Amino acid sequence: NLMALIARSYRWLQDLKEGRVNNITEIAANEKMDDGDASRFIQFAFLAPEIVTSIFEGRQPLDLTSEKLKRLGSLPHSWSDQKSRLGY
């Protein structure tokens, strides 16, 4: 679930960059979800590369789950702040 959430956020960002969708509202409609959830989830495309790598290698902190990530709120812009906030 955690990997799928991150992969989906990357896909959404690519869809925006390549013009397949015009905004978060279209993404939310396509995914049949609330705009707020889509906005919160797309930010995971901006996770620190080390965090993404550790998740895909299964080395993330044990308590870092998709549910924890979904409840994160605003993702810090600084990669070091992201690591600290997510328990790295």
C-alpha positions as CSV (number, residue, x, y, z in Angstrom):
1,N,0.0,0.0,0.0
2,L,2.8,2.4,0.8
3,M,4.6,1.8,-2.4
4,A,1.3,2.1,-4.4
5,L,0.5,5.4,-2.7
6,I,3.9,6.9,-3.7
7,A,3.8,5.4,-7.2
8,R,0.3,6.9,-7.7
9,S,1.5,10.3,-6.6
10,Y,4.3,10.2,-9.2
11,R,1.8,9.2,-11.9
12,W,-0.4,12.1,-11.0
13,L,2.5,14.5,-11.2
14,Q,3.4,13.1,-14.6
15,D,-0.2,13.4,-15.8
16,L,-0.2,17.1,-14.8
17,K,3.2,17.8,-16.3
18,E,2.3,16.1,-19.6
19,G,-1.1,17.7,-19.8
20,R,-3.2,14.6,-19.5
21,V,-5.1,16.4,-16.7
22,N,-5.3,20.1,-16.0
23,N,-5.5,20.2,-12.2
24,I,-6.0,18.3,-9.0
25,T,-9.8,18.4,-9.4
26,E,-9.5,16.3,-12.6
27,I,-7.2,13.9,-10.8
28,A,-9.7,13.5,-7.9
29,A,-12.6,13.0,-10.3
30,N,-10.7,10.4,-12.3
31,E,-9.8,8.6,-9.0
32,K,-13.2,9.0,-7.5
33,M,-11.9,10.8,-4.4
34,D,-12.1,14.0,-2.7
35,D,-10.0,17.0,-4.0
36,G,-8.5,17.4,-0.6
37,D,-7.2,13.8,-0.5
38,A,-5.8,14.1,-4.0
39,S,-4.0,17.3,-3.0
40,R,-2.6,15.7,0.1
41,F,-1.5,12.6,-1.7
42,I,0.2,14.2,-4.7
43,Q,2.8,15.8,-2.3
44,F,4.3,12.3,-1.9
45,A,5.9,12.7,-5.3
46,F,8.2,15.2,-3.6
47,L,9.5,12.8,-0.8
48,A,13.2,12.8,-0.3
49,P,14.9,10.3,-2.7
50,E,16.4,8.4,0.3
51,I,12.9,8.0,1.8
52,V,11.5,6.6,-1.5
53,T,14.4,4.3,-1.9
54,S,14.1,2.9,1.6
55,I,10.4,2.3,1.2
56,F,10.9,0.5,-2.1
57,E,13.7,-1.6,-0.5
58,G,11.5,-2.3,2.6
59,R,13.9,-0.5,4.9
60,Q,11.5,2.3,6.1
61,P,10.8,2.7,9.9
62,L,8.4,0.0,11.0
63,D,5.7,2.6,12.0
64,L,5.8,4.3,8.5
65,T,2.7,3.0,6.9
66,S,0.5,4.3,4.2
67,E,-2.1,5.3,6.8
68,K,0.6,7.3,8.7
69,L,1.7,9.0,5.5
70,K,-1.9,9.8,4.5
71,R,-2.4,11.5,7.9
72,L,0.8,13.4,7.7
73,G,-0.8,16.7,6.7
74,S,1.6,19.1,5.0
75,L,4.9,17.5,3.9
76,P,7.9,19.5,4.9
77,H,9.8,20.9,1.9
78,S,13.2,20.2,3.4
79,W,14.3,16.6,2.9
80,S,16.1,16.5,6.2
81,D,12.8,17.7,7.9
82,Q,10.9,15.0,6.0
83,K,13.3,12.4,7.3
84,S,13.0,13.7,10.9
85,R,9.2,13.9,10.7
86,L,8.9,10.3,9.3
87,G,11.2,8.7,11.8
88,Y,14.4,8.4,9.9
